[in-house]
Amino acid sequence: MKLTEFQIKNFRSLNDSGPVAVRKLTSLVGRNESGKTNLLLALTTLKPPGGQIALNPIKDFPRHRRLSECTDDTEVVSTTWELSDDEEAELTAIFPRALGVTHIRIGRRYTAPSTWVRFVDLKPLAFSAADVEKHLRKIQPVLEAPAEKLEADPQAVAKAAISKLVTDLTSSNEPLAWAQASGPSLANLRKVFAGAGITILDREDGLLEELEDTAAKISGDGPACKKTRDWATALLPTFVYVSEYPELTGHKNIDEYLTRKQQQRTGINDADRNFEKMCEVAGLGKLISGFVIARNAQIAVIAGRSTERVEPTLCRPS
């Protein structure tokens, strides 16, 4: 995915940055204290190296506004990403309704985790309450006629199944709620009529199949949509904000870094923290942990007065 635009709201000195276009090289120009740093800091909260954490309204919400305006659902970051051809194909394979989607919006709110994903120009679910009622008007009399000919007990069961179906088919105009109610009722009607030996006429049976197919597609749409949101979130890059360029000297003394890492009183410095962030982004987090384990082993060996020395080793992939 390629970042093409982002927008920051409700963060420190920024009420609303408006859309910020992103290209291969993007420059932010402004006077001191105009919000350039806050713009970038807010963007990094979308996916920082240590994982997303909740923002602090006292620290992060604009100070000139009432704190009561800030809730867990207050928007902070909105980003727009362009998909590659391969990513578009992968998206469609997971979520067929996303065919033709070329951009995804991903953002976060004050609480964490609160990443949201939206698909630009996603086709709406194919559902019409008016068409459902039209089908129902044709089906209901055909279902009721053979039910009337049954004996008392099976007749009561069949009528109850028809009544439940009518209620559920007209229960909601919201697609997912409709599908969750109608799917089981349609299946129950089939079961009751089969048990009573009632054969539904071809035309009405075809209408029932259309309703069943619609309910199945809508019910399956939710899980596919959630899976796609997880897929898109996993594709997000890790954002790192490095504020002190002189600290990036081009080299790093691992032994000195490990020594500082072991010191509880002083600990690591800002340059070390930036080094760890860069390693995390580069996928070298486990390697750094290996350095620490090796250093601990070395200290343990020395403490035991052994002549054996364990050196931290940098392993290069073959």
Buried (B, 14 or more C-beta within 10 A) or exposed (E): BEBBBBBBBBBBBBEEBEEBEBEEEEEEEEEEEEBBBBBBBBBBBBBBBEEBEBBEBEEBBBEEEEEEEBEEEBBBBBBBBBBEEEBBEBBBEBBEBBEEBBBBBBBBBBBBEBBBBBBBEBEEBEBEBEEBEEBBEEBBEBBBEBBEEBEEEBBEBBBEBBEBBBEBBBBBEEBBEBBBBBBBBBEBBBEBBEEBEBEBEEEBEEBBEEBBEBBEBBBEBEEBBEEBBEBBBEBBEBBBBBEEEEBEEEEEEBEEBBEEBEEEEEEBEEBBBBBBBBBBBEEBBEEBEBBBEBBBBBEEBEEEEEEEEBEBEEEEEE
